[in-house]
Amino acid sequence: MTRKAAAVLIALVFSIGLGGSFARAQALSGEEVAQRVHDRPVGKDSVAQMEMILESKSGHRRVRTFRAITRTDGPLRKALIRFLSPADIEGTGFLVLEKEGAETEQFLFLPALRRARRIVSSQKGRSFVNSDFTYEDMERRPVEDFDHKLVGEEVLEQVPCWVVDSTPRPGTRSQYGRLRTWVAKDMDVPLRIHYFDKKDRHIKTYQVQALQQIEGIWTEMVVVMHNLKDDHRTILRTLGVDYDTGLDDSAFTVRALETW
């Protein structure tokens, strides 16, 4: 049977009668909101065709394509990205392995080196393949790594949101001093994130520009990471996605990453 994606603009969702449920939503703590975001259903696995657009201050664009696969095992998630074009990045791969009670492991494969190298903690503040995302941005952080405070409620593009400030707890290694996140109440999806450095300066903004509900799963179809210092943007577009495809665990190994 053909999978059908019901495309929904954010504003439209709330103009057809869904808004009434927000009035009944009870206030949550910041930690509860963060946990809901972490635990929101995204299927047992997924296969997505993606596009990454690097946009300079002058408006010059570079376009890349990649395939992203994920698999969820209980509370833990694994992901593998493989760039397909253009030629200068073709074959480059990235593997993320969440570990229970331990730091998430990340591995980068460069075809020219013919081997994967592990991204260590001290490198996670660096740019991911010259984009405006860092390696830290490319992984989920355990809820308990941060203190989460509900600082208010706000309507963002006609969507009622919880607003949560998250600060690293003592012992948590992060390039950020604070994150402020706008979370859609009925979807548990972060629609906007402001990133602050250790001096509490706003340095980056993450914004969801389009959503689709696919197989009952809210899916970010267009997101933008804006580096305010350089006025540079990285745009991620989901061109197509399938959920619950039956991906085997063997697809998420360093050996699989190096197979190209």
Buried (B, 14 or more C-beta within 10 A) or exposed (E): EEEEBEEBBBEEBBEEEBBEEBEEEEEBEBBBBBBBBBEBEBBBBBBBBBBBBBBEEEEEEEEBBBBBBBBBEEEEBBBBBBBBEEEEBBBBBBBBBBEEEEBBBBBBBBBEEEEBEEBEEEBBBEEBBEBBBBBBBBBEBBBEBBBBBBEEBEEBBEBBBBBBBBBBEEEEEBBBBBBBBBBBBBBBBBBBBBBBBEEEEEBBBBBBBBBBBBBEBBBBBBBBBBBBEEEBBBBBBBEEBBBEEEBEEEBBBBEBBBEE
